[in-house]
């Protein structure tokens, strides 16, 4: 296998783009990544396009990448569509890496685009069900309702936050209430006819809290409750992680949220599914990100070695049936990545991990070998994972604050790490960063994610 380098990386600012479409967002990031790499569209030899929801939203199935890339001069070449839940963007990156590493192509493009905002919020949340085994939803719902006896009582402050949030909401007009009822009913009928009405009714009561949210927040909340029961981790530790990532995002102009959230504010925010509050969960958002990968020969020919970031390892893994105490997908995938790169977790200088919730970050920092199990929250409280700490995690703001447009999230992680390793991150720059790790998971199947990518990247030669 040949050495592979990232010679271009780009992300647009994540947010709400109701007046644009997938092609618009795709065009912005393609133009940006080509400029960063100093290439014309004709230089791209293969492309991998990540998207999960365009088919559900606009019925654009089957040939999404070909449709999205053609207007920008990328056609005729092999274009492959990638759908791998939240790990789609990083899977596109892995696939482009394989194209170059194998010698099949010298220059390959990975691009991810997602538009999640929709007038009907219930349709948005319903779309997330595709990341679960819909054939066993009824059984999964019963499991998600479980709360260990020690955690049965939701703290009064959390319940009060729910009440105050509902109380402060602006009263809806009769027309708005009618529209909301219609939106909810329309989605209920569609899901009821395909998944089953009894299952949908059960799902509506699965969350331990209140408010609109995807089923994945209940999955994360269930895992968080188990961790709290087993290791004594706390809701406050989750609030510390959320506050840290919101703070990091204030230094990232591409982040969806760029405001501070204190630990106390994260704790007192509206409860989503105990122990997770709104500030601890990734928002709905639109976005696009991309990367161009090339061989060493191309790097030399273009004279870009001072900005070419080496891919030391690229691993794609799938979930498996396992016991709760067996190594999970992140442990297995990261072990492969460390072996491939010839390094250990202690040598990683910074990481972007899949924090769809604050518990996601806590868990992954343990599963990736950065901290012993049960210590992720403690280390976060001690400041180890914030900028200035010994292992900064999610310097971009993470999914919690940078945003989480499904098909683009994994490539946004790559963009952040490439920016850091090039020494171009400005006020959020991690000093002397040589090795960086990205972990991006997707879907939920059994006791772990259905898919996951782990990448290890190295700073350009001679930068440090």
PyMOL commands that set and color helices and strands:
alter all, ss='L'
color gray80, all
select helices_A, chain A and resi 22-37+41-43+54-58+64-70+85-101+121-131+134-144+149-151+156-168+174-194+197-203+215-231+235-249+263-268+278-280+296-302+329-341+345-347+358-367+376-381+398-401+406-421+426-428
alter helices_A, ss='H'
color red, helices_A
select strands_A, chain A and resi 4-11+46-50+78-82+107-114+271-273+276-277+287-295+309-318+350-352+392-393+435-442+451-458
alter strands_A, ss='S'
color yellow, strands_A
deselect
rebuild
show_as cartoon
